[in-house]
Amino acid sequence: MGMLDGRVAIVTGAGRGLGREFALELARQGAAVVVNDVGVSLSGDNVDDDPAEQVVAEIRELGARAVTAVESVADFQGAARIVARAVSEFGSADILVNNAGIVRDRTLVKMEEDDFDAVIGTHLKGAFNMARHAAPSMKEAGFGRIINITSSAGLRGNFGQTNYGAAKAGIMGMTFVWALELGKYGVTANALAPAGMTRMTSTLSDDGEPVDVPPELDPAMNAPLVAYLASDAAAEVNGQLFGRTDLSYSLFQHPKQIAWMNRDGGWDSESVAEQFDSTLGQHLQPVGMVMPRGFSQDSARS
């Protein structure tokens, strides 16, 4: 028996990469899975293949149940149809993994409005759309697990990713809000900043050539934590932000106050300038992701 026997999961962006690994592991643990993927390129353009069907076939080979849902999460009504498919096919929508996303990397001064809107629409609005339609049935059932996939690009920043970083930081913020709003109904919301070499990160290699995936960058290594967070065992885990570094899982407390400066009577601009360096200035944090060997921030597309 698996830890998710009898549960129904929706995994968005599940046709490839991280989403595929999440879907497969949830199925191994006994969940019926709705595999959502519209089968587009990294930038969100249409392509001809059908990765969702391929993952469904893999899940069925495991002896588990699965169906596809090819609606776009960026469309509010499309998201409703994805949730409805889970309910009509399997009777409920217990677990939601918000993983779908695209990238359109540009530096700020070269990013077009459409680049920004498309990435925000898929990652941030897509996560909202899915949770908005799944949460009522979870609340009514007294059980629900929302696992949002965020990124170090949103927690620390990454060169060339204004749109992606903003979306992933926003997902973190929504996770905290949903944890507060839904926790008393047996519905938890947590977030994971995964690590792994996928289509979305392969373009960051220094020389642009294919790179062998070492164990610490295997996207499958993220899936066990997602399966745990989706289970009954994680009922008391709510509003938390997890990460993965190499072969370790990590827990963030972010954002967190780490320093203060105080002045009797309050502040004026001159006194801030006088005291800043000796107080808050001693604790300034670095920005930027910690990149694995063979990658650099400067190699993001400009």
N, C-alpha and C positions, 0 to 999 in steps of 0.2 A: 504493500500500500504506500501511496505517496502522501506527502503532507498537504496536497491540494485536491485530494479526491473529492469529486462532487462539485467542485468550483468551476466557474466559467470566467475565462480571462479574455480581455481584448488587448492586443498589442498593436500599437500603431507603428507604421514604418517597419514592419516585421519581415519584409521580403529579403532583406540582406543584412549583413553586418551585425551590429548589436541587437537590433530588433529580432532578427532570426534566432540568435542565441537565446534571447529571453523567451521567445515563443516555444522553442524546443525544450528548454528546461522546465517551463511551466507544464508542458505536456507530459514530460517524464515524471513529474510529481503528481500527475493525475488530473490536471485541469483540462477541460475542453477549451479550445482556443479559437478565437476569431482573429485571423491573420489579415491585418489591414495594410495594404500597400498599393499605391496607384501606379507603381512601376515607372517612375520618372528618373531622369538623370539627377546628378547632384545639384544642379542649378534649378531643378523643378520643371525641366522641359520634358515633353512626352517622348517615350521610347516604346519599342515594340514588344519587349519581352514581358512575361507575367511572373515576376518573382514570388508573388503571394501563393499562386498555385503550386509552385515548386516546394515551398515550405509546408503547405498543407499536405502534399504528398509525403514529405519526410515525416511529418507528425503521424500520419495514418500508418506509416510503416512501423512506428513505435507502438502501435496498437491503441493510440489515443484518438480523440475526435477533434476535427478542425474543419472550418470553412473559411472562405475568403470574404473580404469586404473591400471593394476597390474604390470606395468614395474618398473624396479629399477631406481631411480633417479641417482644412482651412475654410470650408463651407459649413455654415452653421447647421443647415438642414442635412447636409451630407453626414455630419457627425451624428446627428439624430438617427439617421438610417443605419449607421454602423452599430450603435447601441441597440437599436431595434432588431438588428440581425442576430445579435447575441441572444436576446430574449426569445425571439421566435424560433431559433434553431435549438437552443439549449436550456431555455427556461429562466435565465437570469443573466445579470452582468455584475459579477462579484469583484472582479479585479480589473483595473485599468492601468496599463503601462503606457504613458505618454512619451513616445520615443520618436515619432515622425519628425523629420526635419530636412532642410536643404541648406546649402551654403552658396553664397555669392560674395566671395571675399574681394574687397577693394579697400584701399586706404580712404580715410574720411573725405579727402579732397577729390577723390575720383569716384566715390560711390554715388550712383544714381538713385533717385527716389524709388524706382521700381525694385532695385536691389534690396533696399531697406524694407519696403512694404512686403515683398514676397517672403523674405526670411521671417519677419515678425509674424506674418499671417500664418505660416505653417507651424512654426515652433510655439509661439506665445498664444496667439489666438486659437490655434489648433488644440493646444492643451486645454484652454478654457472651454472651447466648444465641446470637446469630449467629456470633460468633467461635468459641465453644466447638464448634459443629457444623462450621464451615468449616475450622478449623485442622488437624484430623487429616488430611484429604485433601490440603491444601496441603503439610503436612509430608511426607507420603508421596510426593507428586509432586516435591518439591524446589523448588517455586516457589509463592509466594503473596504477595499484596499486600492488606494491611488498611489502609484509610484511614478514620479515625474523624473525624466532624464534631463538633468542640467549639465553644466560643463564648467571646467576650470576657466574657460574663456569668459564666462559670466561672473565667476568668483574672483578672478585675478586679472582678467584682461588678456587679450591676444592681438598681436599686430594684424591689421587688415580686417578686423571682424567687429566693427561697430554694430552692425545689424545682429549678428549671431550672439555677440556678447550681451547686448541689451535684451535679446529674447531669453537667453539662458538665465540672466540675473532676474528677469521678470518672473520666470518659472519658479525660481527659488522663493520669491516673495509670495506668489500665489500659493505655494505649498504651505507656508506658515499660516496664511489666512484660512485655507481649507481645513488645516488641522484644528484650528480654533473653532470653526463653524460646525464641523462634522463629527468631531471626536466623541461627543456625548451620545451619538447615535450608533456607535460601534464602527464608524468609518474612519480609517486613518489615512493620512497623506504624508508621504515622505519623498525625499529626492535623492538621486544618486548622480554624482559626477563620475562617469566611468572612465576607464582607460582602455585603449585597444586600438589596433591598427585596422582601419576599415576604409571603405571608399572615401569617407569624409576626411580622413586624416592622411591618406596616402599621398595627396597632392602637396603635403608639407615637407616631403623628403628633400634634402639639400640638392641632390642631383636629378631628381625627377624619375629615377629608375626604380623598378620594383625592388622591394626590400623583404627579405625573409622575416617572418613574424616570430620573434622570440616569445617564450612562454609568458613573460611578464606583460606582453602587449597582445596576447590572445584575447579577443573580445569575449570568448566564452567564459573567461574568468569572472566576469561581472554577474553572470546569470544566477549563480547560487544565492547571492545576497538578495537579488530581486525576488527569487522564489521564497526565501525566508520572510521577507517583508510582506509578501502576499498571503502568508499563512496565518492560521489561528495562533501560532506561537508568538507572533509579533503584535499581539493585540495592544500591548502597552507601549509600543514604539510609534510615536506620532509627532509630526512636525520636526523631524530630524533630517539632517543633511549629511549624506554619506559620500565617500569618495573611494577611489582605488588607486593605490600607488604600487607599481610592480606587482608583487603577489600578496599585498596586504590590503585589507579594507581599513578605511579611516573614517573618523567622525569629526565633522566640522562644528565649530561654534562661530557662526558668521552671520551678520556682522556682530562684533563684540567690542564694547568699550574697553580700552586698554590703558588710557591715560587721561588725566584731567589737569586743567590749570584753573585756579580760583583767585579772585581778587575782591577784597572787601569793597562794597559799593558798586561793583560791576565794572564794565569795560568801556574804553574808548579805543579808537583805532591806534593811537600812539602806544598805549599800554599793551595792546595785543602784540604789536611789532617788537616791543622791548622784551617781552617775556616768552614769546613763542618758541624761539630756538632752545631755550633752557628748559622748557617743559614739554609741550606736545612735540616739538621738533626732534626730541630725542627718541621718539617712538614711531617715526614714519615708516610705513611698510613698503617693500618693493612691489612693483607691479609686473605683470606678465606671468604666463604659465611656466611651470617647470617642464622643460621639453626633454623627451627621452633622447638617448644617444642617436646621432644621425639626423636630427631634426633641429630646426631653429625657427624663431619667430620671424626673422627677416625673410624666410623663404615662403611665407604666405603671399598669395598673389596680390599684386599691387594694382 
